[in-house]
Amino acid sequence: MMGKLGTVEKIVELEQTVNKTKKFRPDYPVSEDLRQVMVSEVFRDFMIYAFDLYYDNENLSLLKEFVKEHKPKAEKQQGLLDNLFWWRLLYDSGPNPVNSCFDDYISDNYYTLRNKPFIKSWLRECKNVVPKFYFIGHKYNDRTFVAIDILTHESLEVIVYDPIAIPPKQGEIAMGTLIPLGGGLFFPIIDFYHFDFEAREAMASCIHHHYEKHLKTSSMKEAFFHVVSVMLQIERIIFMQNQEKLTSK
């Protein structure tokens, strides 16, 4: 009993709170109050800032053409475009660049953040995130589940705050960008791009091969884009095959 109490006390002691914490530590849990500030106030404001500053025709024209060429279902096109927007913005911002979008936000909000060292530390930690492919593992419910990094096999606890996000299916493959919340918990910067469930086996069988192939001649940023293209083509092919089967019955 004493051992359990000591463990609980240690966890509480390590918990990052608004008042006592100055540096964000990804492995330490964050209090519920601080987490709400991080997600609902700070990151929401950062998202508005980023879209206002970077979400324009200059950054989107090539990405829109890419989406058009790959012909995802109509209801999935905007989600794909938005995820690719963050791919471009975050890869161009890292790793540890002189001026990332997070650095720009901190600089432009100097007076608001000058007495919030924990928030600034957390935003600087966010500089290292990039879009990845995930396998959706165990689901606690539609808003909390395990996402497994397909390349590293690392399991991550995910919580989704967006009330209109599409609940993932256990076993599906999804593309997205996860933001750290402390204590091994993450949330997606926007809703994942959910690949069709019927395409998961074909995608899983070759995704490592295509990564290895493109990483021989390309950066991780470029390789990711090439692999996205291949996975979308697989998704489209399987969708068309299933449509043909339905019409032939």
N, C-alpha and C positions, 0 to 999 in steps of 0.2 A: 504493500500500500504506500509506504513511504517513497519507494522508488517511482511509483506512478505520479505521486504528488510532486516529486522533484522534477520529473520530466515536464509536467504541466507548467510548473513555475518557470522552468528554463525557457519553454516556448513563449510564455507571456513576456519574459524578460527580453527575448530577442525580437519580439513583435515590433515592427516599425510603425510609429505613430506620428501624428502631426507635430506634436510639441517637442519630442525628444530626439528625433532622428534628423540627421543632416545629410547622410549619404545613402543612396538607394543601394540595397544589396539584394540581388536577384534570388538568393537562396533563403532569405529571411522573410517570414510572413508579414503581411501588411494588415493593419487594423481595418475593420469594415468602414469606419468613418473616413480614413485616409484613402482607401480604395475608391470610395464614391467621389471624393474630390479629384483624384487622378483621372478617373474615367469620365464622369459626368460634367466636370467643370474644365479641367486643364486640357485633356485630350480632345474634348469636343471643340474647345476654342482653337486648338492647334489644327484640327481638321478643317474648320471654317477658313482659317488663315491660309492653309496649304491650297485649298481649292480656289480661293480668291486669287492667289498669287500665281499658281502654276497650271490650273486646269483651264487651258486655252487652246486655240486652234494650232498654235505652234507646237505644243506638246502632244496634241491629240491626233493630228492629221494622219500621220503614218500608222498610229495604233488603230484608228478607225478603218483604214484600208486593210490592215491585217485582220481585223474582226470580220469585215465584209468578205474577204477572200476565203475564210475558213467556215463561213456559213453555220454558225451555231444556231440553235433554236431561237426564235425571235425573243422569247421571254428571258433568254440567258445572255443576250448580246450586251446589254448595259453592264451587267455584272462582270463580264469578261473585260470590257473596256476599262472599267474602274480598277480592276485588279492589275491590269497591264499599266495603267497610269501610275499606280504605286510601285510596280516593278521598275519602271523607268526612273521615277523620282528617288526611290530609296537606293537603288544601285548607283545612281549618279551621285548620291549623297554619301556613299561609304565605300570601303570601311574607313572611318575616322578621317574624313576630308577636312580641308581647312574651313570650308563653309558649307555645311549641310543644311537641309531645310529645317532641321531641329535647331541648329546653331542660329540660323536667321530668325527663327521664332523667339529664341531666348534673347537675342540681341534687340529685336524690335519690341519686346515686352520687358525691357530691363527694369523699369520702375515697378511693374507688377510682381516680378519674380525676384527682386533684389534681396528680399528677406525670406526667400523660400529655397534654401540650399538643397533640400531633399528633392523638390520638384525639378530643379535644374539638373541635379544628378541623374534623376530618372529619365528625363528627356535626352540627356547625353547618352545614356545606356540604350535608348531607343534607336540611336544612330546606327547600331549594328544589325538591326533586323532587316531581313530581305524576304521576298516571297519564296515559298517552297511548295513542294507536293507533299500531301499528307494522306495517310490511310486512317480512316475513322474507325477507331477501336471501340472499346466498351462505352456505352452510353448510360449515364446516370439518369438523364432525362433529355428533352430536346434542347436544353440550354447549357448543359454541362456534360462533357464527354472527354475521352482520351483521343488525342491526335498523334499519330506516329509518323515521324519524319521518314519518308521513304528512302532517303539516301543514307542517313545515319542510324536509323532504327530507334532513335530516341523517342520515348513516350512523354507527351506533354499534357498536363491537365488544362482543359480549355473551358472558359465560361463566356457565353455569348450574351451581350447586353442589348443588342439591337432587337427590338420587339418584332420587327418584320423580317428578320433573317430566316432563311429557309432551314428547317430542322434537317440535319444530316442523317443519312442512313448508315447504320453500322455496316462496315465493309466497303463503303464507297471510297473513291479517291477524290480528293478536293485540292484546290490550289488556293493559297492565301498567305497572309502575312500576320504573324502572331506577335503581339506586344507583351512584354513581361510585366507582371503585376506583383512579383515577390512571392516567396514561398513555393516556387515551382508552378505558379498559376499564370496563364496567359489569356489574352482576349484578341480576337481578330480585328484588324484595323478597319476592315469592312467585311461584309459577308463573303464567305468563300465562293469561289467558282466551283460548283458541284458538277463533276463529270457524270454523265449518265451511268446509272448503276450497272446497266448491261455491258458497259465497256470496261469494267474494272479488271477483268481477267486478262484481256488482251493488252491493256495498258501496263498492268503489273509485270507481264511477261517480258517486256522490252524496255521499260523506262531506264533501267540501269545501263543497258547496252547503249542507248542513245546518249545518255550523259557521258559515259566513258568515251564514246566516239567523238563528241563535240568538244570535250575538255582537252583533247589532244591538240586542238588547233585554235581554241577560243577561250575567252575568259569565262568565269562562272556566270556573269551577267548574260553574255551572248549564248552560252550553252543552255541556260534556262529558257531563253526565248526560242531557241531551236527545238528544245524538247516540248515546250508548250505547243508549238506548231504541229509536231508529230502526234502528240496526244489528242489534239483537236481533230486532226485528220482521222485518227482511229475512231474517235467518238462519232464523227460524221459517217464514216463507212458503216459502222455497226448499226447506227440509226437507220440508214438507208436500207440496209439488208433486212432489218426487222420490219420496215415499212413494206418492202416487197413481199415478205412472207405474209403479212396481213392482207395485202391486196390480192394475193394469189389464192387465198382460201375461198 
